[in-house]
């Protein structure tokens, strides 16, 4: 039995200065890996900060991971930087077709610091990837001995080793005394159909606009000429200043515009408030209800849907799964 390990760089691999550890060097520093009963088959893909990763790179990793499980791997682990991990995990969750566990992890303290968390995170991730209990759960983030579903997990702190949390649901499991304990099994959702190519992704430009106090909306001018979609991170339950409501409504006539909350937790509402710029007003103007999705994941989903050629009805249906 084997686990496919793909390394993409990030803090977990920092060896001082610009030097990066290879996957073989990473695994050699993890006590207990040899006792798992599974061989880690390492593929070094990238050695970059996660801010330099692209959707195309992640989709290529998914393709390679599919080949690995087709060749007999029981699960997959990806190590990368934490800055974009919540987004890359959600990309994987949308396109991973297999029941095999696909686990992403990383570190907040690099190996040159006292108390690096990378080895423990990698060991826990490998345990989850080997575990039958983690099958049929889609993409998972394993960090600090917690198991999070990709659709809910967020990076919530800039430096804490307990940075990853799922504000709307909590972790779906834990690694306790070397055992994988899955407490709840959320049903898998329909993913994005098809596999967009690099050119399709490049052509599917999706902007993210965070609404702020006394917002004049000037940055929205001309957006429909340069982008194919927009995600709005609104106040609270999905509100914007009243002056922005007609601007967003006009954009929704030309492209998909998804309404989300900038708060980091909770869902946008649908019918509680009625003022101009409220959630009901914006949805009435044609904006799409993003539900519990945070703005970053909503942007990932919309871009994938546009890149695969999905139409308005399919896009609305895809976001309805997150209500």
C-alpha positions in Angstrom: 0.0 0.0 0.0 1.3 3.5 -0.8 0.4 7.2 -0.5 1.3 9.6 -3.2 3.0 12.7 -1.8 3.2 15.9 -4.0 5.3 18.8 -2.7 4.7 22.4 -3.9 7.0 24.3 -1.5 5.8 26.7 1.2 6.9 27.2 4.8 7.0 23.5 5.5 9.9 23.2 3.0 12.0 26.3 3.9 15.5 25.4 4.8 17.0 28.8 5.4 17.2 31.7 2.9 15.9 30.7 -0.5 16.7 27.0 0.0 13.9 24.4 -0.1 13.7 20.9 1.2 12.9 18.1 -1.2 10.1 15.7 -0.5 12.6 13.1 0.4 14.2 15.5 2.9 10.8 16.4 4.3 9.8 12.8 4.9 13.2 11.9 6.4 12.6 14.5 9.1 9.3 12.9 10.2 9.5 10.3 13.0 6.8 7.7 12.7 6.3 7.7 9.0 8.1 4.4 8.6 5.6 2.8 11.0 2.5 3.7 8.9 2.7 0.6 6.8 2.4 2.6 3.7 5.2 3.8 1.4 5.2 7.5 0.5 5.8 7.9 -3.2 7.2 11.4 -3.5 6.8 13.8 -6.5 8.4 17.2 -6.2 6.3 19.5 -8.3 7.1 23.0 -7.2 9.2 24.8 -4.6 7.5 28.2 -4.4 5.5 30.3 -2.0 1.8 29.4 -2.3 1.0 32.9 -3.6 2.8 31.8 -6.8 0.6 28.8 -7.4 -2.0 28.8 -10.1 -5.3 27.0 -10.8 -3.6 25.3 -13.7 -0.8 24.0 -11.5 -3.3 22.6 -9.0 -5.3 20.9 -11.7 -2.1 19.3 -13.1 -1.5 17.9 -9.6 -5.0 16.5 -9.5 -4.4 14.8 -12.8 -1.1 13.3 -11.5 -2.9 12.2 -8.3 -5.6 10.5 -10.3 -2.9 8.5 -12.1 -1.4 7.6 -8.8 -4.6 6.2 -7.3 -5.3 4.5 -10.6 -1.9 2.8 -10.1 -2.8 1.6 -6.6 -2.2 4.5 -4.2 -4.6 4.4 -1.2 -4.6 8.2 -0.9 -2.9 11.5 -1.7 -1.0 14.1 0.4 0.0 17.6 -0.9 2.3 19.9 1.0 2.3 23.6 0.2 2.3 27.1 1.7 -0.6 28.0 3.9 -1.4 31.4 2.4 -3.6 30.0 -0.4 -4.2 26.5 1.0 -7.9 27.1 1.7 -8.4 28.0 -2.0 -6.3 25.2 -3.5 -8.1 22.7 -1.3 -11.4 24.0 -2.6 -10.2 23.7 -6.2 -9.3 20.1 -5.5 -12.7 19.4 -3.8 -14.5 20.6 -6.9 -12.7 18.3 -9.4 -11.5 15.3 -7.4 -13.6 12.4 -8.7 -12.3 9.5 -6.6 -13.3 8.2 -3.1 -9.6 8.1 -2.1 -8.6 10.7 0.5 -6.9 13.8 -0.9 -5.2 15.6 2.0 -3.5 19.0 1.9 -1.2 20.3 4.7 1.7 22.6 5.4 3.3 24.4 8.3 3.3 27.8 10.0 6.8 27.4 11.5 9.6 26.4 9.1 12.2 23.7 10.0 14.8 26.3 11.0 12.7 27.6 13.9 12.1 26.1 17.4 9.1 23.9 17.4 8.4 23.5 13.6 4.9 22.1 13.1 5.5 20.6 9.6 6.6 17.1 10.6 3.6 16.6 12.9 1.2 17.9 10.2 2.8 15.7 7.5 2.5 12.7 9.7 -1.1 13.4 10.6 -1.9 14.0 6.9 -0.4 10.7 5.9 -2.4 8.9 8.5 -5.6 10.4 7.2 -4.6 9.6 3.6 -4.2 5.9 4.6 -7.4 5.7 6.6 -10.5 4.0 5.2 -12.5 6.4 7.5 -11.5 9.3 5.3 -12.8 7.9 2.0 -15.6 9.6 0.2 -15.0 13.0 1.9 -13.5 14.9 -1.0 -10.5 17.1 -0.3 -9.4 17.6 3.3 -7.1 19.9 5.2 -5.2 18.3 8.0 -3.5 20.7 10.4 -2.8 20.7 14.1 -4.3 17.2 14.4 -7.6 18.4 13.1 -9.4 17.3 9.9 -11.3 19.9 8.0 -13.5 19.7 5.0 -12.2 21.8 2.1 -15.5 23.6 1.6 -15.6 25.1 5.1 -11.9 25.6 6.2 -10.4 29.0 6.5 -7.0 30.4 7.5 -7.9 32.5 10.4 -4.6 33.8 11.9 -1.4 35.1 10.3 1.0 33.2 12.6 -0.7 30.7 14.9 -0.1 27.0 14.4 -3.8 26.6 15.0 -4.6 28.9 12.1 -7.0 26.6 10.2 -10.6 26.5 11.4 -14.0 25.9 10.0 -16.1 28.7 11.4 -19.4 27.4 10.1 -19.0 23.7 11.0 -15.9 23.0 13.0 -13.5 20.1 12.2 -15.0 17.0 10.9 -12.5 14.8 12.7 -9.2 14.6 14.6 -6.1 12.5 14.8 -5.9 11.2 18.4 -3.2 8.8 19.6 -2.2 8.0 16.0 -5.8 7.1 15.2 -8.0 8.9 12.6 -11.3 9.7 14.1 -13.9 11.1 11.7 -16.8 12.5 13.7 -19.1 13.4 10.9 -19.3 12.7 7.2 -20.7 15.5 5.1 -22.2 14.3 1.9 -20.1 15.1 -1.1 -21.4 17.8 -3.5 -21.6 17.8 -7.2 -18.3 19.1 -8.5 -17.4 21.2 -11.6 -17.8 19.1 -14.8 -15.0 18.8 -17.2 -11.4 19.8 -17.0 -10.6 23.4 -18.1 -7.3 24.0 -19.9 -4.9 26.7 -19.2 -6.3 28.9 -22.0 -9.8 28.5 -20.6 -8.7 29.5 -17.2 -6.8 32.5 -18.5 -10.0 33.6 -20.4 -12.2 33.3 -17.3 -11.3 36.4 -15.3 -13.2 36.8 -12.1 -12.9 39.9 -9.9 -13.3 40.0 -6.2 -14.7 43.3 -4.8 -14.8 43.9 -1.0 -17.4 46.6 -0.1 -16.2 49.1 2.5 -17.5 52.1 4.4 -18.4 55.1 2.2 -17.6 53.0 -0.9 -17.9 55.0 -4.1 -17.7 51.9 -6.4 -15.3 53.6 -8.7 -13.2 50.4 -9.1 -16.3 48.7 -10.7 -16.3 51.0 -13.7 -15.4 49.2 -16.9 -15.3 45.9 -15.1 -17.6 44.2 -17.6 -15.1 45.0 -20.4 -12.2 43.2 -18.7 -13.7 40.4 -16.6 -16.2 37.6 -17.1 -17.5 37.4 -13.6 -17.6 39.2 -10.2 -17.8 38.1 -6.6 -19.0 40.8 -4.1 -17.9 40.5 -0.5 -20.7 42.6 1.1 -21.3 43.8 4.6 -22.8 41.4 7.2 -25.5 39.3 5.6 -24.9 40.6 2.1 -25.5 44.3 2.1 -23.9 47.2 0.1 -24.3 51.0 0.2 -27.5 51.9 -1.7 -25.5 53.8 -4.3 -23.8 50.5 -5.4 -27.0 48.5 -5.8 -27.9 49.8 -9.3 -24.2 49.5 -10.4 -24.1 45.8 -9.3 -27.5 45.2 -10.9 -26.2 46.6 -14.2 -23.2 44.3 -14.0 -25.4 41.3 -13.2 -27.1 41.9 -16.6 -23.8 41.4 -18.3 -22.0 38.7 -16.2 -22.5 36.4 -13.2 -22.2 38.4 -10.0 -22.1 36.4 -6.8 -23.0 37.9 -3.4 -21.1 36.8 -0.3 -20.3 38.1 3.1 -17.0 39.7 4.1 -17.4 38.6 7.7 -15.6 35.2 7.5 -18.5 33.2 8.9 -22.2 32.7 8.3 -24.4 32.8 5.3 -25.7 35.7 3.3 -29.5 36.1 3.8 -32.2 36.1 1.2 -35.3 37.9 2.4 -34.8 39.5 5.8 -33.9 43.0 4.9 -35.7 45.1 2.2 -33.8 48.4 1.9 -32.0 49.4 -1.3 -28.6 47.6 -1.1 -30.0 44.9 1.1 -29.6 41.2 0.3 -33.2 40.9 -1.0 -32.8 44.0 -3.2 -29.5 42.7 -4.7 -30.8 39.2 -5.3 -33.8 40.8 -7.0 -31.4 42.7 -9.3 -30.0 39.4 -10.5 -27.0 38.7 -8.1 -26.4 35.1 -7.3 -26.7 33.9 -3.7 -23.3 32.6 -2.5 -24.8 31.0 0.6 -22.1 29.9 3.1 -19.2 30.3 0.7 -16.7 32.8 1.7 -15.6 35.3 -1.1 -12.4 33.5 -1.9 -14.0 30.1 -2.5 -16.8 31.7 -4.4 -14.3 33.3 -6.7 -12.6 29.8 -7.2 -16.0 28.2 -8.0 -17.1 30.9 -10.4 -13.9 30.9 -12.3 -14.0 27.1 -12.7 -17.6 27.2 -13.9 -16.8 29.9 -16.4 -13.7 28.1 -17.6 -15.7 24.9 -18.3 -18.4 26.8 -20.2 -21.3 26.5 -17.7 -24.3 28.8 -18.4 -26.3 30.9 -16.0 -28.6 28.1 -14.8 -25.7 25.8 -14.1 -23.8 28.5 -12.3 -26.8 29.3 -10.1 -27.4 25.6 -9.3 -23.7 25.1 -8.4 -23.9 27.9 -5.8 -27.2 26.7 -4.5 -25.4 23.6 -3.1 -23.8 26.0 -0.6 -27.0 27.5 0.8 
